[in-house]
Amino acid sequence: MNWIDIGPSEMVEEGDVAAADAHGTPLAIFRKEGRFFALHDLCTHGQARLSEGFVEDGCIECPLHQGLFDIETGEPRSAPVTVAVRCYTVREKDGRLGIELGRQADEE
């Protein structure tokens, strides 16, 4: 596996979101109950960065139209979003976060 280092694990607080970049791919990184998740950092409904949204009840709210995406799966949870956002596998090793761009989280 080709893991890409995206930063220290403390870059994102519990229950929050942080922006990251993996070789030009924009990412929204989340920490939920001590686990890390990554979504493509662009809403599927409009040109908005999910990393600028609000985390609530396991979802990220798009800052443009307030649609919700599940941070674990990328699935839409409320209108107006209807298309899932890509979800990536994240690993933590030695206090650093890594992501593999060629593999989505649901392909594990």
N, C-alpha and C positions, 0 to 999 in steps of 0.2 A: 504494500500500500504506500502511496505517496502522500503523506500527511504534510499539509502546509501550515506552518506556524502563523497564528493570527494574533498572538499577544498573551500577556500574563492572565492567569485565571481571575485575578482581582480586578480586571478591567470592567467587569460587570458585577453589580451588587445583586444579592438575592431579591427576586421579584422585580428586577429592572431590565432594561435593554441598553445595549451599547452598539455603536457602529464599528465595523471592522472591514478589512479588505483582504482578499485572498487572490493574489496575482491578477488584480483588476476586477474581480467579482465582488460587488458590494454585498455585505452581510449584516444582518441584524442578529446579535448574539444575546441570548437570554440565560438567566440562572433561575431555576425553579426547583425548590426543595433540594438544593445542593447539586442538581444535575444541570448540564449545559445543553442548549439547543441553538440551532442556527437556521435562519430563513433567508432567502434571497431578499435583499433590502429594497424591494420595489413592489408597491401594491399592484395587484393584477387588474385593478379597476381604474386607476389613474396614476399619473406621474408623481407619486409621493413616496418618501423614504419611511419605511416602517420603523426604523430606528429613531425617528422623531415623534413616534406615537406614544401612547400610554399603555402600560401593562395592567390588566385587571382580570381577575378570575381565570388565569391561565390563557388569556388571549392578549393579542396586541391590537390596539385600535389604530386604524389608519388616520393620520392627522388631517387628511384632506376631506374624506367623506364619512368618517367614523365607522366604516365597516370593520368587523372583527375577524381575525384569523387565529386559529389555535396555534400556540407557540410550539407545541410538540409535533404537530403533523402538518401545519400549513393550511389545513382545511378551512374554508370560509365558515363563519359562525353567525353572521348577520348581514342583512342587506346594507349597502348595495353590492357587496362583493359576492361573486358566484363561482369564481375560479380559484383553485388553491394556489398558494405561492410555494415555490420549490423549497424543500426542507433538506438540510444536509446533516450528515453525521459529524458530531463533535467529540473529541476525546481530550481529556486532561492528563497530562503527564509532566511530572516534575514542576508543577506550578505554571505550566504553559498550556494554552489551548491550541489544538490542531484540527484541521478540517481536511477532508478528502473531497475535492470538487467532482471527481468522476463518479461518485456514488451518492445516491440520495439516502436519507435516513431509513426509508421504508424498504431498502434493498439489503438490509443487514441479514 
